[in-house]
């Protein structure tokens, strides 16, 4: 698919998403808002895995860092989302750097265990530091942020804010992937010894990648707290991190549209099948096995491959017709 066609497809997708609340119900818009917020968080994992080959089980905790920091700024300092957001993103970037420090000595499954431990420690801090976080009861907000040019006090308005945040996220990822920094990361992902032999400081590059990947869940967490007007530790634990990994795998870990498709599937499938939570988890498990076996590039990857195949066939037929027309006397 040509670059101009891809750009037109993305533009059409976002226009469709912006006008979607006009034709849908309140419940649909609420679920879609939640799915978009978690898609933004999953894009942090997407960046980390697709560029450096690392996988983290701590991105839900990083989402919690952004959410709690924004909530505390609002409740303690009376600073709204727009004033607190830069501090939340910086704090998440620093937390991502801290999380990536062990990657110098360990990798693979061992590093994944370390990120699990980071998540568990973060949850214990949230529960036990009750003087600041109010423990398991969480924090509640009563105000909404000032309107950024349109009303975000309604469900439709906040949904559109999240769509704009998603568009900024995707634009940032597209620009990042074209940088020399990401080219070096991909080189190290393919062959770390070769990259080190060529003089690349692989550990420093990966630390920066961890920091950048943590910014996306920080943004998602900042949006999440004002979406619910209440936060508690539960969504930012190990279950939340596993859910983000599942979204990435279901949608496609190496396809730009993958995390969004995975988050939408994860958000809307329980409503579509309308079963008990335990049965829903079984359905998710079965779906994950099917996707891994039949569509190793995820749902979005399979759709992308199919569309590319169709466009290729159309292009070949046009070329053959043009050649046949030129051959006629």
C-alpha positions as CSV (number, residue, x, y, z in Angstrom):
1,X,0.0,0.0,0.0
2,X,1.4,3.4,-1.0
3,X,2.2,6.0,1.6
4,X,-0.5,8.4,0.4
5,X,-3.1,5.6,0.5
6,X,-2.1,4.7,4.0
7,X,-2.4,8.3,5.1
8,X,-5.8,8.7,3.5
9,X,-7.0,5.4,5.2
10,X,-5.8,6.7,8.6
11,X,-7.4,10.1,8.1
12,X,-10.7,8.4,7.1
13,X,-10.5,6.1,10.2
14,X,-10.1,9.1,12.6
15,X,-12.9,11.1,10.9
16,X,-15.1,8.1,11.3
17,X,-14.1,7.7,15.0
18,X,-14.8,11.4,15.7
19,X,-18.3,11.3,14.3
20,X,-19.2,7.8,15.7
21,X,-21.0,9.1,18.9
22,X,-23.6,10.7,16.7
23,X,-24.8,7.3,15.6
24,X,-24.2,5.2,18.7
25,X,-25.6,4.9,22.3
26,X,-24.2,6.2,25.5
27,X,-23.0,2.7,26.5
28,X,-21.2,2.1,23.2
29,X,-19.4,5.4,23.5
30,X,-18.4,4.7,27.1
31,X,-16.9,1.3,26.1
32,X,-15.2,2.8,23.1
33,X,-13.6,5.5,25.3
34,X,-12.3,2.9,27.7
35,X,-10.9,0.8,24.8
36,X,-9.1,3.8,23.3
37,X,-7.5,4.7,26.6
38,X,-6.2,1.2,27.0
39,X,-5.1,1.1,23.4
40,X,-2.9,4.2,24.1
41,X,-1.3,2.3,27.0
42,X,-0.8,-0.8,24.8
43,X,1.0,1.4,22.2
44,X,3.8,1.8,24.8
45,X,4.2,-2.0,24.8
46,X,4.0,-2.0,21.0
47,X,6.8,0.6,20.7
48,X,9.0,-1.3,23.2
49,X,8.5,-4.8,21.6
50,X,8.5,-3.8,17.9
51,X,11.6,-1.6,18.2
52,X,13.8,-3.3,20.8
53,X,12.3,-6.8,21.1
54,X,11.7,-6.4,24.9
55,X,8.4,-7.2,26.6
56,X,7.3,-5.7,29.9
57,X,4.6,-6.8,32.4
58,X,4.7,-3.4,34.2
59,X,3.0,-1.1,31.8
60,X,-0.3,-1.2,33.8
61,X,1.7,0.0,36.8
62,X,3.2,2.8,34.7
63,X,-0.4,3.7,33.7
64,X,-1.1,3.8,37.5
65,X,1.9,6.2,38.0
66,X,0.3,8.7,35.6
67,X,-3.2,8.2,37.0
68,X,-2.3,8.7,40.6
69,X,0.0,11.6,40.0
70,X,-2.6,13.5,38.0
71,X,-5.2,12.7,40.7
72,X,-2.9,13.9,43.5
73,X,-2.1,17.1,41.6
74,X,-5.9,17.7,41.3
75,X,-6.8,16.9,44.9
76,X,-3.7,18.3,46.8
77,X,-2.5,21.1,44.6
78,X,-5.8,22.0,42.7
79,X,-3.9,21.7,39.4
80,X,-6.1,20.3,36.6
81,X,-5.1,17.7,33.9
82,X,-3.5,20.2,31.6
83,X,-1.1,21.4,34.3
84,X,-0.4,18.0,35.8
85,X,0.0,16.1,32.5
86,X,3.6,17.2,31.7
87,X,4.7,16.2,35.3
88,X,3.0,12.8,34.9
89,X,4.7,12.1,31.6
90,X,8.1,13.1,33.0
91,X,7.5,10.9,36.1
92,X,6.5,7.9,33.9
93,X,9.6,8.5,31.6
94,X,11.8,8.3,34.8
95,X,10.0,5.2,36.0
96,X,10.5,3.6,32.7
97,X,14.2,4.3,32.8
98,X,14.3,2.8,36.3
99,X,12.4,-0.2,35.1
100,X,14.9,-0.8,32.3
101,X,18.0,-0.7,34.5
102,X,18.0,-4.5,35.1
103,X,18.0,-5.1,31.3
104,X,21.8,-4.8,31.3
105,X,22.3,-8.1,33.1
106,X,19.1,-10.0,32.4
107,X,16.7,-10.4,29.5
108,X,13.9,-12.6,28.1
109,X,11.8,-14.4,30.6
110,X,14.0,-13.3,33.6
111,X,13.5,-9.7,32.7
112,X,9.7,-10.3,32.4
113,X,9.7,-11.6,36.0
114,X,11.4,-8.5,37.2
115,X,8.7,-6.3,35.6
116,X,6.1,-8.5,37.3
117,X,7.9,-7.8,40.6
118,X,7.9,-4.0,39.8
119,X,4.1,-4.1,39.3
120,X,3.5,-6.0,42.6
121,X,5.7,-3.6,44.6
122,X,3.8,-0.7,43.0
123,X,0.5,-2.2,44.1
124,X,1.7,-2.8,47.6
125,X,2.8,0.9,47.8
126,X,-0.6,2.1,46.6
127,X,-2.4,-0.1,49.2
128,X,-0.2,0.6,52.2
129,X,0.5,4.3,51.7
130,X,-3.0,5.0,52.7
131,X,-2.2,8.5,53.9
132,X,-1.5,9.6,50.3
133,X,-3.4,7.1,48.1
134,X,-6.3,6.3,50.4
135,X,-5.4,2.6,50.2
136,X,-7.9,0.2,48.5
137,X,-10.6,2.8,48.6
138,X,-8.8,4.9,46.1
139,X,-9.2,8.6,45.2
140,X,-12.2,10.3,43.8
141,X,-12.3,13.5,41.7
142,X,-15.2,15.9,41.6
143,X,-14.0,18.4,38.9
144,X,-13.5,18.0,35.2
145,X,-10.5,19.6,33.4
146,X,-11.0,23.0,31.6
147,X,-12.4,22.5,28.1
148,X,-9.6,22.5,25.4
149,X,-11.8,24.3,22.9
150,X,-14.7,21.9,23.1
151,X,-16.9,20.5,25.8
152,X,-15.2,17.4,27.5
153,X,-17.7,17.3,30.4
154,X,-20.0,15.0,28.4
155,X,-19.3,11.4,27.4
156,X,-19.2,12.2,23.7
157,X,-16.8,15.1,24.3
158,X,-14.4,13.1,26.5
159,X,-14.5,10.3,23.9
160,X,-13.4,12.8,21.2
161,X,-10.6,14.0,23.5
162,X,-9.4,10.4,23.8
163,X,-9.6,10.0,20.0
164,X,-7.4,13.1,19.6
165,X,-4.9,11.7,22.2
166,X,-4.8,8.4,20.2
167,X,-4.1,10.3,17.0
168,X,-1.2,12.2,18.7
169,X,0.1,8.8,20.0
170,X,0.1,7.3,16.5
171,X,1.7,10.3,14.9
172,X,4.4,10.3,17.5
173,X,5.0,6.5,16.9
174,X,5.2,7.0,13.1
175,X,7.7,9.9,13.5
176,X,9.8,7.9,16.1
177,X,10.1,4.9,13.9
178,X,11.8,7.0,11.2
179,X,14.5,8.3,13.5
180,X,18.1,7.1,13.7
181,X,17.5,6.1,17.3
182,X,14.8,3.5,16.3
183,X,16.9,2.2,13.4
184,X,19.7,1.5,16.0
185,X,17.2,-0.2,18.3
186,X,16.0,-2.4,15.5
187,X,19.6,-3.3,14.6
188,X,20.3,-4.3,18.2
189,X,17.0,-6.3,18.3
190,X,18.2,-8.3,15.3
191,X,21.8,-8.9,16.5
192,X,22.9,-7.4,19.8
193,X,26.6,-8.7,19.6
194,X,26.9,-7.2,16.1
195,X,25.5,-3.9,17.2
196,X,27.8,-3.7,20.2
197,X,30.8,-4.6,17.9
198,X,29.9,-1.7,15.7
199,X,30.2,0.7,18.7
200,X,26.5,1.0,19.7
201,X,25.7,1.4,23.4
202,X,22.9,-1.1,23.3
203,X,22.0,-0.7,27.0
204,X,21.7,3.1,26.8
205,X,19.5,2.9,23.7
206,X,17.2,0.4,25.4
207,X,17.0,2.5,28.6
208,X,15.8,5.4,26.5
209,X,13.3,3.0,24.7
210,X,11.9,2.0,28.1
211,X,11.6,5.6,29.1
212,X,9.7,6.5,25.9
213,X,7.5,3.5,26.0
214,X,6.4,4.5,29.6
215,X,5.2,7.9,28.4
216,X,2.2,6.3,26.5
217,X,0.7,4.4,29.5
218,X,1.3,7.6,31.5
219,X,-0.9,9.5,29.1
220,X,-3.5,6.7,29.2
221,X,-3.5,6.8,33.0
222,X,-3.9,10.6,33.0
223,X,-7.0,10.2,30.8
224,X,-8.3,7.2,32.7
225,X,-8.6,9.0,36.0
226,X,-10.8,11.8,34.6
227,X,-12.8,9.3,32.6
228,X,-13.8,7.4,35.7
229,X,-13.5,10.3,38.2
230,X,-12.2,7.6,40.6
231,X,-9.1,5.4,40.8
232,X,-8.1,2.5,42.9
233,X,-5.1,0.1,42.8
234,X,-6.8,-2.9,41.2
235,X,-6.7,-1.9,37.5
236,X,-2.9,-1.3,37.7
237,X,-1.9,-4.7,39.0
238,X,-0.6,-7.8,37.3
239,X,-4.1,-8.5,35.7
240,X,-4.0,-5.1,34.0
241,X,-0.5,-5.8,32.7
242,X,-1.5,-9.2,31.4
243,X,-4.5,-7.6,29.7
244,X,-2.3,-5.1,27.9
245,X,0.0,-7.9,26.7
246,X,-3.1,-9.8,25.4
247,X,-4.3,-6.7,23.6
248,X,-0.9,-6.5,21.9
249,X,-0.9,-10.2,20.9
250,X,-4.5,-10.3,19.7
251,X,-4.2,-7.2,17.6
252,X,-0.7,-7.7,16.3
253,X,2.5,-6.9,18.0
254,X,4.3,-5.6,14.9
255,X,1.4,-3.9,13.1
256,X,0.7,-0.2,13.9
257,X,-3.1,-0.8,14.0
258,X,-2.6,-3.9,16.2
259,X,-2.9,-2.4,19.8
260,X,-6.1,-0.5,18.7
261,X,-7.7,-3.6,17.2
262,X,-6.7,-5.7,20.3
263,X,-8.1,-3.1,22.7
264,X,-11.4,-2.8,20.8
265,X,-11.7,-6.6,20.7
266,X,-10.9,-6.8,24.4
267,X,-13.4,-4.0,25.2
268,X,-16.4,-5.1,23.1
269,X,-16.2,-8.9,23.1
270,X,-17.7,-9.3,26.6
271,X,-20.7,-7.2,25.5
272,X,-21.1,-9.2,22.2
273,X,-21.0,-12.6,23.8
274,X,-22.8,-11.5,27.0
275,X,-21.6,-14.4,29.2
276,X,-20.4,-14.9,32.7
277,X,-17.0,-13.3,33.5
278,X,-15.4,-16.7,34.0
279,X,-16.8,-18.0,30.6
280,X,-15.7,-14.8,29.0
281,X,-12.1,-15.4,30.1
282,X,-12.3,-18.9,28.6
283,X,-13.5,-17.4,25.3
284,X,-10.6,-14.9,25.4
285,X,-8.1,-17.8,26.0
286,X,-9.5,-19.8,23.1
287,X,-9.5,-16.7,20.8
288,X,-5.8,-16.1,21.8
289,X,-4.8,-19.7,20.9
290,X,-6.6,-19.4,17.6
291,X,-5.0,-16.1,16.7
292,X,-1.5,-17.4,17.7
293,X,-1.9,-20.6,15.6
294,X,-3.7,-19.2,12.5
295,X,-2.7,-15.5,12.5
296,X,0.8,-15.1,14.0
297,X,0.8,-11.4,13.1
298,X,-2.5,-10.8,15.0
299,X,-5.9,-9.8,13.8
300,X,-4.7,-6.5,12.3
301,X,-1.8,-8.2,10.7
302,X,-4.1,-10.8,9.0
303,X,-6.4,-8.0,7.7
304,X,-3.4,-6.0,6.5
305,X,-1.9,-9.0,4.7
306,X,-5.3,-9.8,3.1
307,X,-5.7,-6.2,1.9
308,X,-2.2,-6.1,0.5
309,X,-2.8,-9.3,-1.3
310,X,-6.0,-7.9,-2.9
311,X,-4.3,-4.7,-3.9
312,X,-1.4,-6.7,-5.4
313,X,-3.9,-8.8,-7.4
314,X,-5.6,-5.7,-8.7
315,X,-2.3,-4.1,-9.6
316,X,-1.2,-7.2,-11.5
317,X,-4.5,-7.4,-13.4
318,X,-4.2,-3.7,-14.4
319,X,-0.6,-4.2,-15.5
320,X,-1.5,-7.3,-17.5
321,X,-4.4,-5.4,-19.2
322,X,-2.2,-2.4,-20.0
323,X,0.5,-4.8,-21.5
324,X,-2.2,-6.6,-23.6
325,X,-3.6,-3.2,-24.8
326,X,-0.1,-2.1,-25.9
327,X,0.5,-5.4,-27.7
328,X,-2.6,-5.0,-29.8
329,X,-1.9,-3.5,-33.3
